Amino acid sequence: TSSSDEKLTRAQNLGATDLINYKETPDWDKRVLELTEKQGVDTVVEVGGAGTLQKSINAARVGGHVAVIGVLSGAGEV
């Protein structure tokens, strides 16, 4: 996921097959579940954007990992 089409194109050039612009698809966690037939993904790298932690948890499969690597918004926002 990214809000930058340029970054998504770069990811595609590196081999990514499913790309989501989260500004165009605010419910990107639901889109992840659609793309994975409701299974979710193995790993989410969460950089701590406003209100994204719950979406990251939703997008992870049972037994998957959400790696929180930073916080880009206020600590009270989840």
C-alpha positions as CSV (number, residue, x, y, z in Angstrom):
1,T,0.0,0.0,0.0
2,S,1.0,3.6,-0.6
3,S,-0.5,6.9,-1.3
4,S,2.0,7.4,-4.1
5,D,1.4,5.9,-7.5
6,E,5.1,6.4,-8.2
7,K,6.0,4.2,-5.3
8,L,3.4,1.6,-6.3
9,T,4.8,1.5,-9.8
10,R,8.3,1.0,-8.3
11,A,7.0,-1.8,-6.1
12,Q,5.3,-3.4,-9.2
13,N,8.7,-3.2,-11.1
14,L,10.2,-5.1,-8.2
15,G,7.7,-7.9,-8.4
16,A,4.7,-6.8,-6.3
17,T,1.5,-8.1,-7.9
18,D,-1.3,-6.5,-5.8
19,L,-1.0,-2.8,-5.2
20,I,-3.4,-0.6,-3.2
21,N,-3.4,3.2,-3.1
22,Y,-4.8,3.8,0.3
23,K,-6.0,7.4,-0.6
24,E,-8.1,5.9,-3.4
25,T,-9.1,2.9,-1.3
26,P,-9.5,4.1,2.3
27,D,-10.8,0.7,3.4
28,W,-7.6,-1.0,2.1
29,D,-7.8,-3.6,4.8
30,K,-11.1,-4.9,3.3
31,R,-9.4,-4.9,-0.2
32,V,-6.5,-7.0,1.2
33,L,-9.1,-9.5,2.4
34,E,-10.7,-9.5,-1.0
35,L,-7.3,-10.1,-2.7
36,T,-6.5,-12.9,-0.4
37,E,-9.8,-14.7,-0.4
38,K,-10.5,-13.6,3.2
39,Q,-7.2,-15.2,4.4
40,G,-5.2,-12.0,5.1
41,V,-1.5,-11.4,4.6
42,D,1.4,-13.0,6.4
43,T,3.1,-9.7,7.3
44,V,2.1,-6.1,7.6
45,V,4.8,-3.4,8.2
46,E,2.9,-0.7,10.1
47,V,4.6,2.7,10.2
48,G,2.1,4.2,12.5
49,G,-0.1,6.4,10.4
50,A,-3.3,7.9,11.9
51,G,-5.8,5.2,12.5
52,T,-3.9,2.4,10.6
53,L,-3.0,-0.1,13.3
54,Q,-6.5,-1.6,13.4
55,K,-6.6,-1.8,9.6
56,S,-3.2,-3.6,9.7
57,I,-4.5,-6.1,12.3
58,N,-7.6,-6.6,10.1
59,A,-5.5,-7.3,7.1
60,A,-3.2,-9.8,8.8
61,R,-4.1,-13.5,8.6
62,V,-4.6,-15.6,11.7
63,G,-1.1,-16.2,13.0
64,G,0.3,-13.4,10.8
65,H,2.6,-10.6,12.0
66,V,2.1,-6.9,12.3
67,A,5.5,-5.2,12.6
68,V,5.2,-1.8,14.1
69,I,8.3,0.1,13.1
70,G,7.4,3.7,14.0
71,V,4.8,6.2,14.9
72,L,3.9,9.0,12.5
73,S,0.9,10.3,14.4
74,G,-0.2,11.0,17.9
75,A,0.1,8.2,20.5
76,G,-3.7,8.4,21.3
77,E,-4.8,7.6,17.7
78,V,-5.4,4.0,16.9
